[in-house]
Amino acid sequence: MSDKKHWITKLVPALAFAAGIIIASVGGIMTISSSLKLAMFETGPYSYISEDSCRYDYEKPYVDNAPVERSPEETKACIQERKQEEMERFQKSQKENIIDGVSALIVGGVLLLAFRRRK
């Protein structure tokens, strides 16, 4: 029984240390990647905002079973609003990714410190 316990007490810290390395590496990659994307891009690289998506006002009641068409000024204002929403969504998602990366770095660092080999 003591041989089995001795084997387990050597394996578990080694696996926890390896998991710490992996988690810290992934966290570092996520943090650096998200930080650079947030610094380099104003909005997400794939934005599908077009005039067609703002042409009709679906919130107003339909006239003759068709949506009400917006004026050119309203359409431009809608496009600007959608672009602003897209930029805010992109920045929020990148900040969430940075938080996830930092969390992984902290958890990985704790595992590394707790299960490092002591001489």
C-alpha positions in Angstrom: 0.0 0.0 0.0 2.8 2.4 0.8 4.4 1.8 -2.7 1.1 2.8 -4.3 0.8 5.9 -2.1 4.4 6.9 -2.8 3.8 6.5 -6.6 0.6 8.7 -6.4 2.3 11.4 -4.3 5.0 11.7 -7.0 2.6 11.7 -9.9 0.0 14.2 -8.8 2.4 17.1 -8.2 4.1 16.4 -11.5 0.8 16.5 -13.3 -0.3 19.6 -11.5 3.0 21.3 -12.4 2.5 20.3 -16.1 -1.1 21.6 -16.0 0.2 24.9 -14.5 2.7 25.3 -17.4 -0.1 24.6 -20.0 -2.6 26.9 -18.3 -0.1 29.7 -17.9 1.1 29.4 -21.5 -2.5 29.5 -22.8 -3.3 32.5 -20.6 -0.2 34.4 -21.8 -1.1 33.8 -25.4 -4.7 34.9 -24.9 -3.6 38.0 -23.0 -1.0 39.1 -25.5 -3.3 38.3 -28.5 -6.3 40.2 -27.1 -4.2 43.2 -26.0 -2.6 43.5 -29.5 -6.0 43.1 -31.2 -7.5 45.8 -29.0 -4.6 48.1 -29.6 -4.3 47.5 -33.4 -8.0 47.4 -34.5 -10.7 49.9 -34.0 -13.4 47.4 -34.6 -13.6 43.7 -35.4 -12.1 42.7 -38.8 -15.4 41.4 -40.2 -18.1 44.0 -40.0 -21.2 43.4 -42.1 -22.9 46.7 -41.5 -24.4 48.0 -44.7 -27.0 50.5 -45.9 -29.4 47.6 -46.6 -29.6 46.6 -43.0 -30.7 50.2 -42.0 -33.0 50.9 -44.9 -36.2 49.8 -43.2 -37.5 50.6 -39.7 -38.9 47.4 -38.4 -39.8 48.9 -35.0 -42.6 51.1 -36.5 -45.9 49.6 -37.5 -46.1 48.1 -41.0 -47.9 49.9 -43.7 -49.6 47.6 -46.2 -47.8 44.6 -44.8 -44.4 46.2 -45.5 -41.9 47.8 -43.2 -41.5 51.6 -43.2 -38.6 52.9 -45.3 -36.3 55.3 -43.5 -35.2 58.6 -45.0 -31.5 58.9 -46.2 -30.6 60.9 -43.0 -32.2 58.3 -40.7 -30.3 55.6 -42.7 -27.0 57.3 -42.2 -27.6 57.8 -38.5 -28.6 54.2 -38.2 -25.4 53.1 -39.9 -23.3 55.3 -37.6 -25.1 53.9 -34.6 -24.6 50.3 -35.7 -20.9 50.9 -36.3 -20.5 52.4 -32.8 -22.3 49.4 -31.4 -20.0 47.0 -33.3 -16.9 48.9 -32.0 -18.2 48.7 -28.4 -19.0 45.0 -28.8 -15.6 44.2 -30.2 -13.8 46.2 -27.4 -15.9 44.5 -24.8 -15.2 41.0 -26.1 -11.5 41.7 -26.3 -11.5 43.0 -22.7 -13.3 39.8 -21.6 -10.6 37.8 -23.4 -7.9 39.7 -21.6 -9.6 39.0 -18.3 -9.8 35.3 -19.2 -6.1 35.3 -20.2 -5.0 37.0 -17.0 -7.1 34.6 -14.9 -5.5 31.7 -16.7 -2.1 33.2 -16.0 -2.9 33.5 -12.3 -4.2 30.0 -12.0 -1.3 28.6 -13.9 1.2 30.6 -11.8 -0.4 29.3 -8.6 -0.1 25.7 -9.8 3.5 26.4 -10.9 4.5 27.8 -7.5 2.6 25.3 -5.5 3.9 22.2 -7.3 7.4 23.2 -8.4 10.1 20.7 -7.6 12.0 21.6 -4.4 15.5 20.5 -4.0 
